[in-house]
Amino acid sequence: MEEYEFLVRVREAGGFDIEHLMDTKPSSCVIGCREFDNNDDYNAHIVLFARMGIHKYNMIQGTNLQLSCVEKYNYRSPRVYSAFYITLIAKDPDACNSLVTFQTRVVEEGFNMTKLSCNIARPKPGPQENAALPRHSVDLEPVDVFYKGSLPEWPPEDAFNDNI
């Protein structure tokens, strides 16, 4: 019952901003939090997941947000999948590099073959703070060259309508 009540509180928080709940986390729950300080190094996969969320948002909204830094992430790892709830700071070059607190949820599924899905990609709900740029920004060098190329052209809407 203790685990169920904890998971209900996590669900009510939307999976984000659950640091205050971690003191009451039952040992059987596979949930963790990581906050980054100015001198911390980011895990490469967390940076890629953060970029995935921003990219999805940019494609849907027609914006050009760019990753500035990762503030924190929470993760939940049941058996077959892992869910990452990432809070980050994005900058908007089209708005004088103003900073936006952003949230994204990426789910990593599978054992031998990984499937990634991103079902939350949004500015953080609530009042936005126009804080100064954190001293520790994302270093682009740890990102593999494979991920630095441009995306292919999006196919036209009728590209798959031909019946052969």
C-alpha positions in Angstrom: 0.0 0.0 0.0 2.9 2.3 0.7 4.2 1.9 -2.8 0.8 2.5 -4.4 0.3 5.8 -2.4 3.8 6.9 -3.4 3.1 6.2 -7.1 -0.2 8.1 -6.9 1.7 11.2 -5.6 4.3 10.8 -8.4 1.5 10.6 -10.9 -0.3 13.7 -9.5 3.0 15.6 -10.0 3.0 14.4 -13.6 6.4 12.7 -13.1 8.2 16.0 -13.0 9.4 17.9 -9.9 9.2 14.9 -7.5 12.3 15.7 -5.4 10.2 16.5 -2.4 8.7 13.0 -2.5 12.0 11.1 -2.6 12.3 11.0 1.2 9.2 8.9 1.4 10.0 6.6 -1.5 9.6 2.9 -0.6 12.7 0.9 -1.3 10.7 -1.3 -3.7 10.1 1.6 -6.1 12.6 1.9 -9.0 12.4 5.7 -9.3 15.3 8.1 -9.0 16.2 11.8 -9.4 19.3 13.6 -10.5 19.9 17.3 -10.3 22.8 18.9 -12.0 25.2 21.5 -10.5 27.4 23.9 -12.4 30.3 21.4 -12.4 28.5 18.2 -13.2 28.8 16.3 -16.4 25.7 15.2 -18.3 25.0 11.7 -19.4 25.1 11.6 -23.2 21.8 9.8 -23.4 20.1 12.4 -21.2 21.4 15.2 -23.5 20.1 13.3 -26.6 16.7 12.7 -24.9 16.5 16.4 -24.0 17.3 17.3 -27.6 14.7 14.9 -28.9 12.0 16.6 -26.9 13.1 20.1 -28.1 13.3 18.8 -31.7 9.7 17.4 -31.4 8.4 20.7 -30.0 10.2 22.7 -32.7 8.8 20.6 -35.5 5.2 20.8 -34.2 5.3 24.5 -33.1 7.6 25.9 -35.9 10.0 27.3 -33.3 13.8 27.2 -33.0 14.4 26.4 -29.3 17.9 25.2 -28.6 19.2 23.2 -25.6 21.1 25.4 -23.1 21.5 23.1 -20.1 19.8 20.2 -18.3 18.6 21.1 -14.8 17.5 17.7 -13.6 15.8 14.5 -14.6 13.7 11.8 -12.9 13.6 8.2 -14.1 11.3 5.3 -13.6 12.5 1.8 -14.6 10.0 -0.9 -14.3 10.8 -4.1 -16.3 10.6 -3.5 -20.0 10.9 0.2 -20.3 12.5 3.3 -18.7 10.8 6.7 -18.6 12.9 9.8 -18.3 11.3 13.1 -17.1 13.7 15.8 -18.0 13.6 19.5 -17.0 15.9 21.7 -19.0 16.6 25.2 -20.0 16.2 26.1 -23.7 17.1 29.3 -25.4 15.1 31.0 -28.1 17.4 32.7 -30.6 14.3 34.2 -32.3 13.5 36.1 -29.0 16.9 37.6 -28.1 18.1 34.2 -26.7 15.4 34.4 -23.9 15.4 31.3 -21.7 12.5 28.9 -21.4 12.2 26.2 -18.7 11.2 23.1 -20.7 10.0 19.6 -19.8 10.1 16.5 -21.9 9.3 12.8 -21.2 11.2 10.2 -23.2 10.4 6.5 -22.9 13.1 3.9 -23.8 11.6 0.5 -24.6 13.2 -2.9 -25.4 16.1 -5.1 -24.6 18.1 -5.9 -27.7 16.6 -3.2 -29.8 15.7 0.2 -28.3 12.6 2.1 -29.3 12.3 5.7 -28.2 9.2 7.7 -27.9 8.6 11.3 -26.7 5.0 12.0 -25.6 5.7 15.2 -23.6 7.6 18.1 -25.0 6.5 21.5 -23.7 7.5 24.7 -21.9 7.1 24.0 -18.2 3.6 25.0 -17.0 3.3 27.9 -14.7 5.1 31.2 -14.4 8.4 31.4 -16.4 11.4 32.9 -14.8 13.8 34.9 -16.9 16.8 33.7 -15.1 20.4 34.4 -16.1 22.0 31.8 -18.3 23.5 29.1 -16.0 27.2 29.0 -16.0 27.3 25.3 -17.0 25.9 24.9 -20.5 25.7 21.8 -22.6 29.0 20.8 -24.3 28.4 19.9 -27.9 31.5 17.7 -28.2 30.2 14.6 -26.4 27.5 14.3 -29.0 28.5 11.7 -31.7 29.1 13.1 -35.2 26.3 10.8 -36.4 23.7 13.0 -34.6 25.1 16.4 -35.8 23.9 16.1 -39.5 20.8 17.7 -40.9 17.5 15.8 -41.1 16.3 14.4 -44.4 13.5 16.2 -46.3 10.0 15.4 -44.9 8.1 13.3 -47.5 5.1 15.0 -49.1 1.6 14.1 -47.7 0.7 12.0 -50.8 4.0 10.1 -51.0 2.5 6.8 -49.8 -0.9 7.0 -51.6 0.2 5.1 -54.7 -1.3 1.6 -54.9 0.9 -0.7 -56.9 
